[in-house]
Amino acid sequence: MKKYNFNPGPSVLPEITLKNTAEAVLNLNGSGLSIMEISHRSKDFEAILKEAKDLFREILSIPTGYSILFLQGGASLQFTMIPYNFLNKKAAYLDSGSWANKAIKEAKLFGEVQVVASSKEQNYTFVPKNYVIPADADYFHITTNNTIYGTELKTDIASPVPLVADASSDILSRPMDISKYALVYGGAQKNLGPAGVAFAIVKDSLLEKVTRPVPTMLSYKTHVENDSLYNTPPCVAIYACLQTLKWLKDLGGLKAIHKMNNEKADLLYNEIDRSKLFISPLTAAEDRSIMNVVFVLKPEYKELEEKFLELAKSKGLVGIKGHRSVGGFRASIYNAMPLDGVKVLVQAMKEFETQA
């Protein structure tokens, strides 16, 4: 039986990424050595790193004046790096989910933090709107997609201060105007590669904005000046990212994948809206994520959750149990999830309705 991986992260990757990386683990480009054991200072790896950065820049249309970094520590470490590097007096944050809330907590260690708006009291069932970004903030931080709650900020907002975005779970899923951002960052393990590497796209002019001493490894400037090679990078994970970027380019880039992602999301949301059993917990339909589709059983059918999970498992559907803070179900339909996987899930939902 074919398995469809709906896990929120680490998540589904293109088959070609898995195949090529597995081959490179055994023998990189016919060298007789593994990608796991070559030097990160070697010409072979320098070529891999350069190609990955060049493709990232090409696919996202990253303008000059921005550096692309591959880092360790995940997006969570950058929750600390951002205020360490950029917060002088005050930072502004939009609280739209658990990860935004964690970023706010870290920033408060470095200075004043103004939360311009929050949907926390409503269990993050919408993306806050109609807020004012303080003009005296050192930067404004947003989370573009909320994996747990299934909401997404789908436009590149205008900000009067440097805009910082955690794009862990929707990077490369749609076109982005990078010129509107001072920093775009995230973990790779959704749309880019395996866990173990994170990315940062940083505007060079934003560096050295603070006067406090910054530890070497926590300074973006360190990694920019050393081309992500200050210390030994996660070579295998970066190689896998390169394979995914190649796959994405071959598909036709961001416009093509955005069309495919919308098709998958529309199919699933249409079934949720039609269903007699399932509903969306979100209060603003326009905020529905095209990456993480969250849905629950209506209250009168809630006791059937485990039965639906059992049916899903029998159909080869993996990882659709919802986060404990929301309950219900979550289908993460990242770039590499094929339309066929969503079709199988929708058919399972229809079948379950006839059994209820």
N, C-alpha and C positions, 0 to 999 in steps of 0.2 A: 504493500500500500504506500502511495506517495504521501509524504508528510509535508504539511504547510506550517511554517514557523511564524507565528504571530507574536512572538515574545517581544517585549518593549526594549530590550537591550541588555546584554548583547543580543543581536537580532539577525534576521535573515540577511545573507550576503549573496551577491550574484554567483552563480555556479562557476563562472570562469575565474572569479576571484579565488574561490576555494581550490579549484583545480590548479591554477598557475602557482599559487602560494605553496600548495602541497608539493608540487614538483620542485620549486625553488628550495624548499626545506631539504630535499634530498640532493639536488644538484642544480646550482644556480648557473643558468646560461651555459651549460656544458663545461663549467670550470672544474667539476669534480669536488667542489666545496659547497656546503650548505649556506643559505642566507643567514642561518643561525650562527655561523662560525667565521664568516669573513670579517675583516676589519672595517669599522665604520669610517676609517680614514682611507680605505682603498679606493681605487678608481672605479671599481664596479659599484660600490655603494654610493659614491659621490654622484655617479651617473643616475642611479635610482632616485636619489633625493632630488636632484635637479629636475628630472623629468616629472616627478610628482608635483613639485612646486610650479613648474611651468604649466602643467595641465590644469592644476587648481586655478591658476591665474587666468588661463584661457577660458575655461568653462564658466567661471564666475565673473569674467570680464573685470578682474581686479585692476584698478588703475595704477599707474606709477605712483610712487610715494607711499606704498604699502608693502610691508614685509609679511611673508608667510612663514609661520613657525610650526614645527611638529614638536610637541612637548610631552612630558610625562606628568602624572598626577591627576589626570582627568580634568573635567570642567570644575570639579570641586576645589582643586588647588587654585584655579584661577579666580574663584570667589575671593580668595585672599590676595592673590597677586594684583588684581585690579585696584583695590583701594591702596595697597602698598605702593603701587607705582603712580597712581593718578589722583588720589584724594588728598587735597591740601587742607581745605576747610569744611566743605560740605559736598555730599553726593546725593543725587535724587534716584529713587528706585520705584519701579512699578511692581506691586505685589500681586502677581497673577497666578501663583501656584507654589507648591512646596519648594521647588528649586530656587525660585525667586526669593522665597522667605529665607532659605539657607544663605543665599548670597547677601541678603540684607544683614543677617546676623553677623557675618564675617566683617562686613564693611563698618559696622558700628564699633569695631575694635580700633579703628583708625581715625575716626572723626565723626562729625555730625552727619546723620542720614535722614533725609526727608522722604518719607513714603508718600508719593503724590496721590496714590489711590490704591485701594485693595478690594479684592472680592473674597477675602478669607472668611468673613462672617457668613457668606452665602456658599461656603464650601467650594469656592473657586469655580462656580458654574457659569461664569462669563469672564471675558476680558474687560477690565475697567476702562471706561471712556470718559470724555469730557473733563479731563484733568488739566492742570496748568503745570508746565515744567518750569521750575525756578531758574531765572536767568543767571543767578549767581552760583549755580551748582558747578562743580568741577566736571561732572559728567552725569548723564542720565542712563540708567541701566534698565533694560527690558529683557524678558525671556520670550522668544518668538513662538515657541510651541511648548505646551505643557503636557508631558507624556502621561501623567497620572490622571488628570482631569479631562483630557481630550479637547482642550481649547487651543486656538492658534491666532496669533496676530499676523495677518496675511499681507500687510502693506508695509512699505518702508516709510516710517513716519518722519516728519520734519521735526528737528529739535534745535532749539537755540543754543544748546551746549553740546559738547561732544557726546555722541550716541554710542553706547556699548550694548552689545546684544549677545546673550547666550543663545546660540542657534544649534545646540547639540542635536536636537531631534528633528529638525527640518532643513538643515543645511543641504544644499544641492537638490532639494525637492522642487524648487521653483526659482525663477529669476530673482535676483536681488540687486539693488543699486548700492554697491559697496561704498560708493563715494559719499553716501549719506551717513556712514558709520565711521567712528574713530577706532573701534575694535569689534570684531566678530569672532567668537570663540566657541568651543564646545568639545565634548568627547566624540570620538570617532565611531563609537560602537552602535550607531543607528543606521546612518546612510553612507558611511565612508569606509570603515574598516573594522577590525576587531578591537576589543578592549585592550588598553595598554598604551594607546597614543591619543593625544588631544591635539587640536589645531588652534591656531590663533592668527587672525589676519589683522595686523596692527598698523595704524597710520603712523609713519615714522615721526611726524612732527609732534605727536603726543608724548613721545619719550622725554624723560628728564623733566617732567612737570612738577615733581615734588622735590623738596629740599632734604627730606629725611634720608638717612642711609638705608639702602635696600640690600638685603642679603643677595649675594651673587646669583644663586640659583633661582631666586624669586624676582629677579630683574628682567623685564622684557628686553631691555637693552643688551644684556648679556647674550641672550639667545639670537637677537638680530645680528649682533656683531660677529657671532660665531656660526651663523648659518644653521642653527639648530644642532650644532655639533660641539657645544661646549663640553658636554659629557657624552657618554655612550648612549645613543638614542635607541628606541625600540625598533630595531632594523626590520624584523619580520613584519611587525604591524604596519610600518611605513611602506614596505613592499606590497602588502595587501591593499593598502589605500591606493597605491599606484594602479593596481589591477582594476579596482573599482572605478577609478577616474577614466581609465581607458575604455572600460565597458560603457560608461555614461557618455563619453564622447561618441562612441560608435552608435549609440542609440539615437543620437541627434542633439544631445546637450539638454539644457535646462527647459527649453520650451517643449521639447518632446516628452521629457519625463514628467513635467507638470501636467500635460494633457493626460498622460497615462494615470497619474496619481488622482486627478480629478475624476476620471472615469471609474476607478476603483472605489473611491470615496462615495461618489454619487450612487453607485449600485448598492452599497451597503446602507447608506443613510436612507435611501428610498425604501428599502426593506424594513428598516427600523420604523419609519414613519407609517408604513402600511400595516405593520404587524399588529395583531390583537394581543400579543403577549409582551413584546419588547417596547421600550421607550428610551429616549435619550434623557439623561438627567440635566442637560444643559438648558439654561433659560434664554440663551441668545443663539438662534440658529446660525447667524452669520459668523459666530466664533467657533463653529465646529471644525476641528482639526482634520486635515486630509491625511495625517500621518498616524494618529492614534484615535480610533473610533471607540468611544466609551458608550455602553448601553446596559440597561438593567431590565429585569422583569418587572412588570407592573406589580404593585403591592399584593394584589390578590393571587399572584402566581409565584411569589418570592420563594416559596418552599420547593420550587422545581429547579432551583439553580444547579444543584448537584446532578440532577438527571440530564440537564442540557449539557453540562460539562462532560458527562459520560458519553452522550451521543456525539459531541464534537470530537472526543478522543477516538471514538470508533470510526470516524470519517478521516482521521489523520490530521486533525486540526490541533495544533500544539500552541500552548501559551496564551489562551484567551481568557483566563481567569482575571478578573479585575483587581486593581490594587485594593489593599485592605481598607484604605481610607474612603473608598468610593463603593466597593463591592461590585456585584454584577460581573460584567464582562468588558474586556478591552481587546480590540483587534488592532494590532500595530501593523499598518500596511505601508511600510517604508518602500523606498524605490525598488528594492529587489523582490518584493512580494509580487508574484504574477497575478494577473487578472483571474486566472483559473482558480487560484486559492480563495479569492473573495467569492467567486461563484459557488464553490463548494460550501463555504460558510453560509451564504445566503440560502442555498438549498437545504442545508441542515436546519436553519431557522424555520423555513417553511415546513419541513417534515416534522419538526418538533411541535409546531402549532397544531398539526393534525392529530398529534398524540395526546395533547394536553386536555 
